Every structure is written in C-alpha cells, then in structure tokens.
C-alpha cells in the first residue's frame, strides 16, 4: 500500500498531538492533589437588568429593541454578544465584572421598556438580579485585615452586607439585589456574582 505525502504529514501531526496530550495528562497527574481538585467555577457572569421577568418569560417578551440599553446612565446595561448563544444574543445584560448595576434611584431602564420584560419596582432594593458569594480564603476581612469596602459601598438600604471588626463579612440574602457593586469594588476580587434563576 502506498503512502502519499499528504498521508505522511496527516498521520505525523496526529501522532504528535497524541503525544502532547499524553504529556499534558502526565504533568497534571504529577501535581499533588490535582486529580481530586474540583474544577474552578466562573467568578463572573451576566445578569439581567433590574425588574426582569423570569428568564423564559423574559426571552419571550424582550424584543431586543435596545431602549433599556440606551436609558442606562452608567452604561451598565448592554447587548449580549454572540458568545452567549443565539437565544441570548442581542438581549440586554449586565456584566458586573465590567460595570455593575449602580441601582439608580429612578431605575430609568425599567420605564424605557415598553414590552413589559422589565417590571416596575417600588424601590431599587426590591430588585433581585442575582446572588453573591464571598470566597473567605481570599477575603481580606475574613483573613483578619481591616477591610469594609463591600459593606461600605453596598447600595441597598438596609445594607445586604455587614462586616464587624475582625470578623468575616455576613450576607443577608433577603436584602441582596445581586447588583455586583461589591464584587466590582472588592480589592481582593473575592466576591462571585451568580444570576438569580427567578430574577426580577
């Protein structure tokens, strides 16, 4: 059986790729505890604007008109890119790692929505865009340093985060809007933001 030049290079590249994969796996197994190490979860995510309907209803109601994006004075609301999938692309989202929702007192994004995908709220603190979690092993306050940034800058009233001197921060999930301000300002980058499946 004859071997063409194309076959030679094709099989050569295939064997090289397999060798690299085996080497990478060997190196990974050599790291202590690597096989038992849980995969890292994403530390940032996207949220819907305040007042958003539950996700299925939101997608059925939002027309991707861009009105809420244009109404946001902080440029926090933006259109989702293609990387989030064709069902999400073009819909309004907030990326708290890049620009959180600053909880405007008049919530201009909501009245800008004429389809009802964003429902009126009596008060900004009534928004439920997501939830937060603090990685205590990276949090300055939890490690004994003086840091109250998350509590000081939390925009809800009453505040959803409390920090007592020498103690780890405490989160009141009933008050947290998931706006992402604390995560964006955290000097240790120790706060994760997760979308609320029943966000509103």
C-alpha positions in Angstrom: 0.0 0.0 0.0 1.5 3.3 -1.0 1.6 6.3 1.3 1.1 9.7 -0.1 2.9 12.9 1.1 -0.4 14.2 2.5 -1.0 11.0 4.5 2.5 11.2 5.9 2.0 14.7 7.3 -1.5 13.9 8.4 -0.5 10.9 10.5 2.6 12.6 11.7 0.6 15.5 13.1 -1.9 13.2 14.6 0.8 11.2 16.5 2.4 14.4 17.7 -0.9 15.7 19.0 -1.5 12.4 20.9 2.0 12.6 22.4 1.4 16.2 23.6 -1.9 15.2 25.1 -0.3 12.2 27.0 2.5 14.5 28.3 0.0 17.1 29.5 -2.0 14.5 31.3 1.1 13.1 32.9 2.2 16.6 34.1 -1.3 17.2 35.5 -1.3 13.9 37.5 2.1 14.9 38.9 0.6 17.9 40.6 -0.2 16.9 44.2 -4.0 16.6 44.7 -4.7 17.6 41.0 -6.9 14.5 40.4 -9.1 15.5 43.4 -9.2 19.2 42.8 -12.6 20.5 41.8 -12.9 22.4 38.6 -12.9 26.2 39.0 -16.3 27.8 38.8 -16.6 31.0 36.8 -16.2 34.1 39.0 -18.1 36.4 36.8 -21.3 36.0 34.9 -24.1 38.1 33.3 -27.2 39.4 34.9 -30.5 40.7 33.6 -31.4 44.4 34.3 -33.5 45.1 37.4 -37.1 44.2 37.2 -36.5 41.4 34.6 -39.1 38.7 34.2 -38.0 35.1 34.9 -35.7 34.0 32.1 -38.1 32.1 29.9 -40.8 34.8 30.1 -38.1 37.5 29.6 -36.9 35.9 26.4 -40.4 35.6 25.1 -41.2 39.2 25.9 -38.0 41.1 25.1 -37.8 42.4 21.5 -34.1 43.4 21.7 -35.1 47.0 21.0 -32.1 48.5 22.8 -34.2 51.0 24.7 -33.1 49.9 28.2 -29.5 49.9 27.0 -29.8 53.5 25.8 -31.6 54.5 29.0 -28.9 53.3 31.4 -26.8 56.3 32.5 -24.0 54.2 33.8 -23.6 52.1 30.6 -24.2 49.0 32.8 -26.9 47.5 30.5 -25.5 46.2 27.2 -26.5 43.8 24.5 -25.4 40.2 24.9 -22.8 39.1 22.4 -22.8 36.0 20.2 -20.6 34.1 22.6 -23.6 33.7 25.0 -25.6 31.8 22.3 -28.1 32.7 19.6 -31.0 32.6 22.1 -29.3 35.2 24.3 -27.6 37.3 21.7 -28.9 40.9 21.4 -30.8 40.8 24.7 -29.9 43.2 27.5 -27.5 42.0 30.1 -25.2 43.4 32.8 -21.6 42.2 33.2 -20.9 43.0 36.8 -17.2 42.4 36.4 -17.0 45.2 33.9 -19.8 47.5 35.0 -22.2 46.6 37.8 -25.8 47.9 38.2 -25.4 51.0 40.4 -29.0 50.8 41.5 -30.2 54.2 40.2 -33.0 55.6 42.4 -35.3 56.1 39.4 -34.3 52.9 37.6 -34.5 54.5 34.1 -34.1 51.2 32.3 -37.4 49.9 33.5 -39.8 52.7 32.2 -37.8 52.6 28.9 -39.0 49.0 28.4 -42.4 49.2 26.6 -42.9 45.5 26.3 -43.1 44.6 30.0 -39.9 42.5 30.0 -38.8 44.8 32.9 -41.4 45.2 35.5 -41.7 48.3 37.7 -40.3 48.1 41.2 -41.4 50.1 44.2 -37.8 50.6 45.3 -34.4 49.7 43.8 -33.8 47.4 46.7 -36.7 45.2 45.5 -34.6 44.1 42.5 -33.4 40.5 42.5 -30.9 40.2 39.7 -28.6 37.7 41.3 -26.8 36.5 44.4 -23.3 36.8 45.7 -20.8 34.5 47.4 -17.6 35.6 49.2 -14.5 33.4 49.0 -13.5 33.7 52.6 -10.0 32.3 51.9 -9.3 35.3 49.7 -11.4 38.0 51.6 -9.2 40.5 53.4 -11.6 40.9 56.3 -12.0 37.2 56.8 -8.3 36.9 56.9 -8.0 39.4 59.7 -7.2 42.6 57.8 -9.2 45.8 58.1 -11.5 46.0 55.0 -15.1 47.0 54.9 -15.3 48.0 51.2 -18.2 45.6 50.3 -20.3 46.8 53.3 -19.5 50.4 52.8 -20.3 50.5 49.1 -23.3 48.2 49.2 -26.1 50.4 47.6 -29.1 48.7 49.2 -30.8 50.2 52.3 -30.6 48.5 54.7 -27.3 47.1 53.6 -27.1 43.5 52.4 -23.5 43.1 53.7 -22.3 43.7 57.2 -18.7 43.5 58.4 -17.8 43.5 62.1 -14.3 44.3 63.1 -12.1 41.2 63.0 -14.8 39.1 61.5 -15.8 37.7 58.1 -18.5 39.6 56.1 -22.1 38.5 56.6 -24.5 38.5 53.6 -28.2 39.0 54.1 -29.6 37.1 51.1 -33.1 38.6 51.6 -31.6 42.1 51.0 -29.1 41.4 48.3 -30.1 42.5 44.9 -27.1 40.9 43.1 -26.2 44.2 41.6 -22.5 43.3 41.6 -21.2 46.6 43.1 -19.4 44.8 45.9 -17.7 42.4 43.5 -16.6 45.2 41.2 -15.1 47.2 44.1 -13.7 44.3 46.2 -9.9 45.0 46.4 -9.3 41.2 46.8 -11.5 40.2 44.0 -13.0 37.7 46.4 -16.7 38.0 45.5 -18.6 35.9 42.9 -21.9 37.0 41.4 -24.4 34.5 40.2 -27.7 35.1 38.3 -30.9 34.5 40.1 -33.0 31.9 38.1 -36.1 33.8 39.2 -34.6 37.2 38.8 -36.8 40.2 38.8 
